[in-house]
Structure formats: C-alpha cells, structure tokens
Amino acid sequence: MSVRPVSSLWLRLALPFLLFAVAGSTALALWSHASALRESRHVFATLARTNADFIKSARLPTNERMAEYLSRVLNMRVFFRRGAWDVTGTENGLALRQSLETIPPINGALEEERHLLQALSHEQGIVQVGSDFEAIAVPVENDLSLVLVRQAEPSWAFLFHPETLLLLAVFWAFSVALAWVLARGFVRPLRLLAERLPHIERDSAESLPGAERADEIGQLARAYLATRAQLTEERTRRAQAERLALLGRMVTGLAHEIHNPLAAIRMHAQLIESAHNGDLASTANASLPVLLGEASKIEGLVQQWMFLARPQPPQTAPADLGEIVAGVVRTLAPQAAHAGVCVVADVPSGLRAKVDSRRLAQAIGNITLNAIQAMPGGGAVTIRGERHGAVRLIFHDTGAGFSQRALTHHAELFYSEKEGGMGIGLSVSAEILKAHRGMLLVANAPEGGAVVTLQLPSFP
C-alpha cells in the first residue's frame, strides 16, 4: 500500500490562507491610505479656504514676501493670482487685454504647468498638476485668488515606503506562523493516521493522538481504532478457523497415513492368531519384523504430527553426523531394498555439529524417504557430508528431480506432487533446520536428479 505525501495537504490548507492574508493586508493598506488621502485632501482644501479668509479679514498684503512666508509656514508652494491689464499698441491705437499675474512668478518644477495654474478655476477644487503636484485655487477678493500647490504621489507608492514594507512583512510573517499552526493541527494527526494505516493489523497501541478531539479528525481517529478492533477480532476468528481447518487436515492425513500400517499389523496379528501350535513360532518369527517395521512407521508419523502440532525448541548437544546418518540408513534399509534403491552414506568421520539428534534424524529420514519414494523403479541415493564454513549434508538421488513449482513451494505445509502424499516431510525438515539456525536448500543436479542440502552452523 502506498501513501501519498501529506505535505500537499499542508500546502492546500496553508497556501489559500497565506494568499488571502497577503491580498487582504495589501487591500486594507490601500484602503487605509485612500481614506487618509481623502482626509488629507479635505484638510488641504480647508487650509486653503481658511488662509484665504484670514488674509481677507486681516487685510494682509498679498505680495511676494507674504507668499514666501506662507510657503515656509505651510510647507508648500503658495501663490497669489490677480487680474492685470496689458496695454499693447495696434494700427488703430492702443489696446487693452486682461491677463493673470502670479506672485511670485511660477518657476522651477512648476514652470511647465504655468498655464494650468493660471487657468485654475475656483470651482475645480483640488486638481492634479503634472505627475508630482496637486493644487487648489480659492478666491480672496474679486480679482485675487490664493493658489496652494503641494507635493503629491501615486496612491500605490506608499506601499514601497520602509514603514509600510516593515509593517506588511511583520503581518505576513505572523500569517505564515498562524497558517503553519493551523495547518499542522490538521495535517499532523492525518500524517500519523497515514503512517499507521498500512500497519493497522499489527498496531497494538490502545490510544491514538487526536481520538479525544470532537471534530472530524477525532471521528476519523476513532473510526481507525474501531476498524482496528474489528480487524483484530476478525484476525482472531480467522486464526481459530485456520487452526481448526489445519487440525482437520492433520487428523485426516494422520488417519490416511496410519491406515496402511495398521492394516498390515492387523493382518499379521491375524496370521499369528490363526497359526497352529506347531506353526506358531515360525509364523511369529516371520511376522515380527513386519510388525516392528509398521509400528516404527506409525511412531514416525506420530512424531511428525506432534512436531507440527506442538513444536519445541531443539535440545542441542555435540553429535557425530555420520552416526546419525548411519542410524537412519539402517532404519530405512528394508523400504529401500523393497523399492530397489541403493542408499550410500559418504559422511567423513568426525563431522560434528551441535544438534538435537532425534530431530535431525527425523529430518534426514524424511529427505531420504522422499528420495526413495521418488524412484519407484529403483535407483540410488547418495548422502555426502562436507564442511566449508558451515556443515552440510547433501542428498543426491537419480530420480526425475523437482518440478519448477516444487522448487518454489517445497517447504509449504501440505504441498505435495506425489500421489497420496500429504506434503509434510520437507516442511517439517525445513522447520527443524530453521530451529537449528540452519537452512534447507533444494535444487536439481545438472546431470539429473534432485539435490537436497541440509546446512547447519559450524561446530569446532
């Protein structure tokens, strides 16, 4: 199961909040500046009218000196504008033309806007003069006006003032921190759930962070806990069902495997029972090996099933592997002879390992018996021992070898390709080797036949 990174959710939650904060703070700053600008223009217009009324009521001189004084006091350019008559000569005599005179004369940066300032009417209010100034004209007397000109800047220019930038930076940093806190409150519990969800079946924690919350995340955490409880209960029921099914298969298999040895024991017991006094001894002597052999088969089967049903740690002690192999070969000699199979043990003297002799003999017997049964038409089984770092017992038969599927599934319980086989021999052997910290390896020899290797830890 793959889980998508939860960081994308953090961005989806935090980014809209940050964009809203940036856009909102910028819009609020522009609106505040526009309000301040309207207030400033109102004050500018009021200041112009107040000074004009004061000059008129106080009968102050409207000369260049007064204009310069007001400019210093008000920190802006101040002009008096009055009407004047220009006398010009024409062919018909003298002609009078009315013009406007500004005191003091317009110069400097305002010189290019001279005509606009001279033509500025009282009804226009505050007028933008060029790109850097704004002006207002208010009447003082009939032909006299007071003109105030002050510096102006675009409404957006204030955003680049150091004070404005600092204020916005502090607000945006606070917004980032708040967005991180809010997003983390949502994303962190979801990340914890996403990390634990793939392991829900193995999760044994009794509580989950966020389960106590009353919001949707709390509902999700509680749903996770409820689902885990249901899975645990279902897993318990499934394990019980699997154990019952396994027990059923084990009982069926054991009954099937024991049936033939019991039938042989019954038959020879009946022969002994029906024998006459004179033939009793000879009949008993003939039947006794069979009875012992079949009883040994039943004992081996019971040991196999007991190992599956109740595996126990091996009781290890130093042992000679050659002696264990020789004992197994002697036990299986009648079955090998009956199948026409020659079993050859080539285990060097002194090849020792720390093992549970009874369990290891069981594994060796399973592998040897499988090899014998794999050659119903006769053949040979070679058991070779060697030490190369680890201790190995290598079983090589001259049968048909393993199929590709058997090479993959050989250690699975109840897997068998042999007619009538229950598929427990190699599985039990693999478990025995694993309990000894060894391993069981299977392969096919290049020249044909199956090769099974029992690998055990080295022992000095």
C-alpha positions as CSV (number, residue, x, y, z in Angstrom):
1,M,0.0,0.0,0.0
2,S,1.4,3.4,-1.0
3,V,0.5,6.6,0.8
4,R,0.6,10.0,-0.9
5,P,2.7,12.6,0.9
6,V,0.6,14.6,3.3
7,S,2.7,17.8,2.6
8,S,0.5,18.5,-0.3
9,L,-2.5,18.8,2.1
10,W,-0.4,21.3,4.2
11,L,0.0,23.4,1.1
12,R,-3.6,23.2,0.2
13,L,-4.6,24.4,3.6
14,A,-1.9,27.0,4.2
15,L,-1.5,28.5,0.7
16,P,-5.1,29.9,0.3
17,F,-4.8,31.3,3.8
18,L,-1.5,33.0,3.0
19,L,-2.8,34.3,-0.3
20,F,-5.8,35.7,1.4
21,A,-3.7,37.3,4.1
22,V,-1.4,38.9,1.6
23,A,-4.2,40.1,-0.7
24,G,-6.3,41.2,2.3
25,S,-3.5,43.1,4.0
26,T,-2.5,44.8,0.8
27,A,-6.1,45.8,0.0
28,L,-6.6,47.0,3.6
29,A,-3.4,49.1,3.4
30,L,-4.5,50.6,0.1
31,W,-8.0,51.4,1.6
32,S,-6.4,52.9,4.7
33,H,-4.2,55.0,2.5
34,A,-7.1,56.1,0.3
35,S,-9.0,57.1,3.4
36,A,-6.0,59.0,4.7
37,L,-5.6,60.6,1.3
38,R,-9.2,61.7,1.3
39,E,-8.8,63.2,4.7
40,S,-5.6,64.9,3.7
41,R,-7.3,66.4,0.6
42,H,-10.1,67.7,2.8
43,V,-7.6,69.3,5.1
44,F,-5.7,70.8,2.1
45,A,-8.9,72.4,0.8
46,T,-9.9,73.6,4.3
47,L,-6.4,75.0,4.8
48,A,-6.6,76.9,1.5
49,R,-10.0,78.4,2.4
50,T,-9.0,79.2,6.0
51,N,-5.9,81.1,4.8
52,A,-7.8,83.0,2.1
53,D,-10.4,84.1,4.7
54,F,-7.7,85.1,7.2
55,I,-5.8,87.2,4.6
56,K,-9.1,88.9,3.6
57,S,-10.2,89.6,7.1
58,A,-6.8,90.7,8.4
59,R,-6.2,92.8,5.2
60,L,-2.7,91.2,4.9
61,P,-0.6,92.3,2.0
62,T,-0.7,89.9,-1.0
63,N,2.8,90.4,-2.1
64,E,5.8,88.1,-2.8
65,R,7.1,88.3,0.7
66,M,3.7,87.2,2.2
67,A,3.6,84.3,-0.3
68,E,7.1,83.2,0.7
69,Y,6.2,83.4,4.4
70,L,3.1,81.3,3.9
71,S,5.1,78.8,1.8
72,R,7.5,78.3,4.7
73,V,4.7,78.0,7.3
74,L,2.5,75.7,5.3
75,N,5.4,73.7,3.8
76,M,4.0,74.1,0.3
77,R,4.2,76.5,-2.6
78,V,1.9,79.5,-2.2
79,F,1.0,82.0,-5.0
80,F,-1.3,85.0,-5.2
81,R,-3.0,85.3,-8.6
82,R,-4.6,88.6,-9.6
83,G,-6.0,90.0,-12.8
84,A,-3.9,92.5,-14.7
85,W,-4.4,94.7,-17.8
86,D,-1.8,94.6,-20.6
87,V,-1.5,97.6,-22.9
88,T,-0.4,96.9,-26.4
89,G,-0.1,99.1,-29.5
90,T,-2.0,98.4,-32.7
91,E,-2.5,100.1,-36.0
92,N,-5.7,101.7,-34.7
93,G,-4.0,102.8,-31.5
94,L,-3.7,101.3,-28.0
95,A,-5.5,98.0,-27.0
96,L,-6.2,96.7,-23.5
97,R,-6.0,93.0,-22.8
98,Q,-6.8,91.3,-19.4
99,S,-4.3,88.7,-18.2
100,L,-3.4,86.9,-15.0
101,E,-0.4,87.6,-12.8
102,T,1.1,85.2,-10.3
103,I,3.0,86.4,-7.3
104,P,5.7,85.3,-7.0
105,P,6.3,84.2,-10.6
106,I,6.0,80.4,-11.3
107,N,9.3,78.8,-11.8
108,G,11.3,75.6,-11.1
109,A,9.4,72.3,-11.4
110,L,6.1,74.1,-11.8
111,E,7.1,76.2,-14.7
112,E,5.9,73.6,-17.3
113,E,2.4,73.8,-15.6
114,R,2.2,77.6,-15.6
115,H,-0.8,77.8,-17.9
116,L,-2.7,75.2,-15.9
117,L,-2.1,77.0,-12.6
118,Q,-3.1,80.4,-14.2
119,A,-6.3,78.9,-15.6
120,L,-7.2,77.0,-12.5
121,S,-10.8,78.0,-11.5
122,H,-12.2,78.1,-8.1
123,E,-15.0,75.6,-8.9
124,Q,-12.5,72.8,-9.9
125,G,-11.4,72.1,-6.3
126,I,-8.2,70.1,-6.0
127,V,-6.6,69.5,-9.4
128,Q,-3.7,67.2,-10.3
129,V,-0.8,69.3,-11.7
130,G,1.5,67.1,-13.6
131,S,2.5,63.8,-12.0
132,D,4.1,65.2,-8.9
133,F,1.8,68.0,-7.6
134,E,-1.8,68.9,-6.8
135,A,-3.2,72.5,-6.5
136,I,-6.3,74.4,-5.4
137,A,-7.4,78.0,-6.0
138,V,-9.7,79.8,-3.6
139,P,-10.9,83.5,-4.0
140,V,-9.6,86.2,-1.7
141,E,-11.2,89.3,-3.4
142,N,-12.8,89.9,-6.8
143,D,-9.7,89.6,-8.9
144,L,-7.4,88.0,-6.3
145,S,-7.0,84.2,-5.6
146,L,-4.9,82.2,-3.3
147,V,-3.2,79.2,-5.0
148,L,-1.7,76.4,-2.9
149,V,0.5,73.7,-4.5
150,R,1.8,70.7,-2.6
151,Q,3.7,67.6,-3.4
152,A,1.6,64.5,-4.4
153,E,2.5,60.9,-5.1
154,P,0.6,57.9,-6.7
155,S,-1.8,56.1,-4.3
156,W,0.3,52.9,-4.7
157,A,3.7,54.5,-4.0
158,F,3.2,54.3,-0.2
159,L,3.4,50.5,-0.4
160,F,7.2,50.9,-1.0
161,H,7.8,53.1,2.0
162,P,10.1,51.4,4.5
163,E,7.5,51.7,7.3
164,T,4.8,50.2,5.1
165,L,7.0,47.4,4.0
166,L,8.1,46.6,7.5
167,L,4.5,46.6,8.8
168,L,3.4,44.3,5.9
169,A,6.4,42.0,6.5
170,V,5.6,41.6,10.2
171,F,2.0,40.9,9.4
172,W,2.8,38.4,6.7
173,A,5.3,36.6,8.9
174,F,2.6,36.3,11.6
175,S,0.3,35.0,8.9
176,V,2.8,32.3,7.9
177,A,3.2,31.3,11.5
178,L,-0.5,31.2,12.1
179,A,-1.0,29.2,8.8
180,W,1.6,26.7,9.9
181,V,0.0,26.3,13.3
182,L,-3.5,25.8,11.8
183,A,-2.4,23.5,9.0
184,R,-0.2,21.5,11.4
185,G,-3.3,21.0,13.7
186,F,-5.0,19.3,10.7
187,V,-2.0,17.7,8.9
188,R,-0.1,16.1,11.8
189,P,-3.0,13.9,13.0
190,L,-3.7,12.9,9.4
191,R,0.0,12.1,8.9
192,L,0.1,9.9,12.0
193,L,-3.0,8.1,10.7
194,A,-1.5,7.7,7.2
195,E,1.7,6.3,8.7
196,R,-0.1,3.8,10.9
197,L,-2.8,2.7,8.5
198,P,-0.5,0.3,6.5
199,H,0.3,-1.4,9.8
200,I,-3.2,-1.4,11.2
201,E,-3.2,-5.2,11.7
202,R,0.0,-5.1,13.8
203,D,-0.8,-1.8,15.6
204,S,-1.3,-2.6,19.3
205,A,-1.5,0.9,20.8
206,E,-4.5,1.4,22.9
207,S,-5.0,5.0,22.0
208,L,-4.3,7.3,19.1
209,P,-3.4,11.0,19.2
210,G,-6.4,13.1,18.2
211,A,-9.0,10.5,19.2
212,E,-10.2,12.7,22.0
213,R,-11.0,15.6,19.6
214,A,-14.6,16.4,18.9
215,D,-14.1,17.4,15.3
216,E,-13.9,15.3,12.1
217,I,-10.3,14.4,12.8
218,G,-11.3,12.9,16.1
219,Q,-14.1,11.0,14.3
220,L,-11.5,9.7,11.9
221,A,-9.1,8.6,14.6
222,R,-12.0,6.9,16.5
223,A,-13.0,5.2,13.3
224,Y,-9.4,3.9,12.8
225,L,-9.5,2.5,16.4
226,A,-12.9,0.8,15.8
227,T,-11.7,-0.6,12.4
228,R,-8.5,-1.9,14.0
229,A,-10.6,-3.6,16.8
230,Q,-12.8,-5.2,14.2
231,L,-9.7,-6.4,12.2
232,T,-8.2,-7.8,15.4
233,E,-11.3,-9.7,16.2
234,E,-11.7,-10.9,12.6
235,R,-8.0,-12.0,12.6
236,T,-8.6,-13.9,15.8
237,R,-11.6,-15.6,14.3
238,R,-9.7,-16.3,11.1
239,A,-6.8,-17.8,13.1
240,Q,-9.1,-20.0,15.0
241,A,-10.8,-21.2,11.8
242,E,-7.4,-21.8,10.2
243,R,-6.3,-23.8,13.3
244,L,-9.5,-25.9,13.1
245,A,-9.0,-26.4,9.4
246,L,-5.4,-27.4,9.9
247,L,-6.4,-29.7,12.7
248,G,-8.9,-31.3,10.4
249,R,-6.4,-31.8,7.7
250,M,-3.9,-33.2,10.2
251,V,-6.4,-35.6,11.6
252,T,-7.4,-36.7,8.1
253,G,-3.8,-37.0,6.9
254,L,-2.8,-38.9,10.0
255,A,-5.7,-41.3,9.6
256,H,-4.8,-41.8,6.0
257,E,-1.1,-42.4,6.7
258,I,-1.7,-44.8,9.6
259,H,-4.4,-46.8,7.8
260,N,-1.9,-49.0,5.7
261,P,0.5,-49.8,8.6
262,L,-2.5,-50.7,10.9
263,A,-3.9,-52.9,8.1
264,A,-0.5,-54.7,7.9
265,I,-0.3,-55.1,11.7
266,R,-3.9,-56.4,11.8
267,M,-3.2,-58.9,9.0
268,H,0.0,-60.3,10.6
269,A,-1.7,-60.4,14.0
270,Q,-4.5,-62.5,12.5
271,L,-1.9,-64.8,10.9
272,I,-0.3,-65.3,14.3
273,E,-3.7,-65.8,15.9
274,S,-4.8,-68.4,13.3
275,A,-1.5,-70.3,13.3
276,H,-1.4,-73.8,14.8
277,N,0.7,-74.7,17.7
278,G,3.3,-76.2,15.5
279,D,3.5,-73.2,13.1
280,L,3.1,-70.5,15.8
281,A,6.8,-69.9,16.3
282,S,7.7,-69.8,12.6
283,T,4.7,-67.5,11.8
284,A,5.6,-65.2,14.7
285,N,9.2,-65.1,13.6
286,A,8.1,-64.2,10.0
287,S,5.6,-61.6,11.1
288,L,7.6,-59.9,13.9
289,P,9.9,-57.8,11.6
290,V,6.8,-56.6,9.7
291,L,5.0,-55.7,12.9
292,L,8.0,-53.8,14.2
293,G,8.5,-52.0,10.9
294,E,4.9,-51.0,10.7
295,A,4.9,-49.9,14.3
296,S,8.0,-47.8,13.6
297,K,6.2,-46.2,10.7
298,I,3.3,-45.2,12.9
299,E,5.7,-43.9,15.5
300,G,7.5,-41.7,12.9
301,L,4.1,-40.4,11.6
302,V,3.1,-39.5,15.2
303,Q,6.3,-37.7,15.8
304,Q,5.9,-35.7,12.6
305,W,2.4,-34.6,13.5
306,M,3.4,-33.9,17.1
307,F,6.2,-31.6,15.8
308,L,3.7,-29.8,13.6
309,A,1.1,-29.5,16.4
310,R,3.4,-28.6,19.2
311,P,6.9,-27.5,18.0
312,Q,9.5,-27.3,20.8
313,P,13.0,-25.7,20.8
314,P,15.7,-28.3,19.9
315,Q,17.7,-29.8,22.8
316,T,21.1,-29.5,21.2
317,A,24.3,-31.2,22.0
318,P,27.5,-32.0,20.1
319,A,26.9,-35.1,17.9
320,D,28.6,-37.0,15.1
321,L,26.6,-36.6,11.9
322,G,28.0,-39.7,10.4
323,E,26.5,-41.8,13.2
324,I,23.1,-40.1,12.8
325,V,23.0,-40.7,9.1
326,A,24.1,-44.4,9.5
327,G,21.3,-45.0,12.0
328,V,18.7,-43.5,9.6
329,V,20.0,-45.6,6.7
330,R,19.8,-48.8,8.8
331,T,16.2,-47.9,9.8
332,L,15.1,-47.3,6.1
333,A,17.1,-50.2,4.7
334,P,14.0,-52.5,4.3
335,Q,12.0,-49.9,2.5
336,A,15.0,-49.0,0.3
337,A,15.5,-52.7,-0.6
338,H,11.8,-53.2,-1.3
339,A,11.9,-50.2,-3.8
340,G,15.2,-51.3,-5.4
341,V,17.1,-48.2,-4.2
342,C,20.7,-48.3,-3.0
343,V,21.4,-45.8,-0.2
344,V,25.1,-44.8,0.1
345,A,26.3,-42.7,3.0
346,D,29.6,-40.9,2.4
347,V,29.9,-38.8,5.6
348,P,33.5,-38.3,6.8
349,S,34.3,-39.5,10.3
350,G,34.4,-36.7,12.9
351,L,31.9,-34.4,11.1
352,R,30.2,-32.9,14.1
353,A,27.6,-30.3,14.8
354,K,25.6,-29.1,17.8
355,V,22.2,-30.6,17.1
356,D,19.1,-32.3,18.5
357,S,20.0,-35.8,17.3
358,R,16.4,-37.0,17.4
359,R,15.0,-34.0,15.5
360,L,17.9,-34.1,13.0
361,A,17.4,-37.8,12.4
362,Q,13.8,-37.1,11.7
363,A,14.7,-34.5,9.0
364,I,17.3,-36.9,7.5
365,G,14.8,-39.7,7.5
366,N,12.1,-37.5,5.8
367,I,14.5,-36.5,3.0
368,T,15.9,-40.0,2.5
369,L,12.4,-41.5,2.4
370,N,11.2,-38.9,-0.1
371,A,14.2,-39.8,-2.3
372,I,13.4,-43.5,-2.1
373,Q,9.7,-42.9,-2.9
374,A,10.7,-40.6,-5.8
375,M,12.3,-43.7,-7.6
376,P,9.6,-46.4,-7.7
377,G,11.6,-48.2,-10.4
378,G,14.8,-48.2,-8.4
379,G,17.9,-46.0,-8.3
380,A,20.5,-44.7,-5.9
381,V,20.6,-42.1,-3.1
382,T,24.0,-40.6,-2.1
383,I,24.3,-38.8,1.2
384,R,27.6,-36.8,1.3
385,G,28.9,-34.7,4.2
386,E,31.3,-31.8,4.0
387,R,32.5,-28.8,5.9
388,H,33.1,-25.5,4.1
389,G,32.5,-22.8,6.7
390,A,29.1,-24.4,7.5
391,V,28.4,-28.1,7.9
392,R,26.4,-29.6,5.0
393,L,24.7,-32.9,4.4
394,I,24.0,-33.3,0.6
395,F,21.4,-35.8,-0.6
396,H,21.5,-36.6,-4.3
397,D,19.2,-39.1,-6.0
398,T,18.8,-40.4,-9.5
399,G,15.1,-39.7,-9.8
400,A,13.3,-37.2,-12.0
401,G,14.2,-34.2,-9.8
402,F,11.9,-31.3,-8.7
403,S,9.5,-29.5,-10.9
404,Q,9.8,-25.8,-11.2
405,R,6.7,-25.3,-8.9
406,A,8.1,-27.8,-6.3
407,L,11.4,-25.8,-6.2
408,T,9.4,-22.7,-5.1
409,H,6.8,-24.4,-2.8
410,H,8.8,-27.4,-1.4
411,A,8.7,-26.1,2.2
412,E,4.9,-25.3,2.2
413,L,2.8,-27.4,4.5
414,F,0.6,-29.9,2.7
415,Y,2.2,-29.2,-0.7
416,S,3.0,-32.4,-2.5
417,E,3.2,-33.6,-6.1
418,K,3.4,-37.2,-5.0
419,E,0.3,-39.3,-5.4
420,G,-1.1,-40.0,-2.0
421,G,1.5,-37.7,-0.3
422,M,0.4,-35.3,2.4
423,G,3.2,-32.8,1.9
424,I,4.6,-32.6,5.4
425,G,8.1,-34.2,5.1
426,L,10.1,-31.3,3.6
427,S,8.0,-28.8,5.6
428,V,8.9,-30.4,8.9
429,S,12.5,-30.8,7.8
430,A,12.8,-27.1,6.9
431,E,11.3,-26.1,10.3
432,I,13.8,-28.4,12.1
433,L,16.7,-26.9,10.2
434,K,15.4,-23.4,10.9
435,A,15.2,-24.2,14.6
436,H,18.9,-25.2,14.5
437,R,19.7,-21.8,12.8
438,G,20.4,-23.7,9.6
439,M,18.5,-24.0,6.3
440,L,17.2,-26.5,3.8
441,L,18.1,-26.0,0.1
442,V,16.7,-27.8,-2.8
443,A,17.8,-27.9,-6.5
444,N,18.2,-30.1,-9.5
445,A,21.6,-31.6,-10.4
446,P,22.8,-30.7,-13.9
447,E,23.2,-34.4,-14.7
448,G,19.7,-35.1,-13.4
449,G,18.1,-36.0,-10.1
450,A,17.2,-33.9,-7.1
451,V,19.7,-32.4,-4.7
452,V,18.7,-31.5,-1.1
453,T,21.2,-29.8,1.2
454,L,20.9,-29.6,5.0
455,Q,23.1,-26.7,6.1
456,L,24.0,-26.4,9.8
457,P,26.2,-23.9,11.7
458,S,29.8,-24.9,12.0
459,F,30.9,-26.6,15.3
460,P,34.6,-26.9,16.3
